[in-house]
């Protein structure tokens, strides 16, 4: 069940008015998409923060637009780089029966065996693109990497069956890998770069 977030339409886009709105605890935004014309709105920051904590980044929100309820997801947002507060939010109105694309965060679970033996864990994919109906989009893709040894890689193919959504990446795309210890890599590189000894040359003077 979606959470309700109240919104009001707005028409004034002057910078001074937007600044005043933010100072009063509001967030300017826009809603567009399924059966909704592009509409400028404002929402309460505290209510927005509470709602997002409850539904997650890709959760469905019932946007109460002055009495009319619209199913939306948070499509994009802008943050103040210093205060880390949302200063603008774009909402996409969705048809609950039609699949859409969404970006989903990738979290690695557990410590790999290889890391305990000195290997270096590298996360290559921090986010994946999925296709699913709005209420079936996962908040996060969790990947168990406990079995990775040094030199092992876990790929998209190994997690595709774990979620009821389509993961739009090639099967062989790497999510995470455990590389050899750095000192071992440096030693190998040093050995490869060492010049071979010249054999068969007599450095003594001929008589």
Secondary structure as GFF3:
##gff-version 3
##sequence-region A 1 207
A	DSSP	beta_strand	3	9	.	.	.	ID=ss1
A	DSSP	alpha_helix	15	23	.	.	.	ID=ss2
A	DSSP	beta_strand	26	33	.	.	.	ID=ss3
A	DSSP	beta_strand	36	44	.	.	.	ID=ss4
A	DSSP	alpha_helix	45	55	.	.	.	ID=ss5
A	DSSP	beta_strand	61	65	.	.	.	ID=ss6
A	DSSP	beta_strand	68	79	.	.	.	ID=ss7
A	DSSP	beta_strand	86	93	.	.	.	ID=ss8
A	DSSP	beta_strand	99	109	.	.	.	ID=ss9
A	DSSP	alpha_helix	113	116	.	.	.	ID=ss10
A	DSSP	beta_strand	120	123	.	.	.	ID=ss11
A	DSSP	beta_strand	127	133	.	.	.	ID=ss12
A	DSSP	three_ten_helix	134	136	.	.	.	ID=ss13
A	DSSP	beta_strand	140	144	.	.	.	ID=ss14
A	DSSP	beta_strand	153	155	.	.	.	ID=ss15
A	DSSP	three_ten_helix	156	158	.	.	.	ID=ss16
A	DSSP	three_ten_helix	160	162	.	.	.	ID=ss17
A	DSSP	beta_strand	166	167	.	.	.	ID=ss18
A	DSSP	beta_strand	174	179	.	.	.	ID=ss19
A	DSSP	alpha_helix	182	193	.	.	.	ID=ss20
###
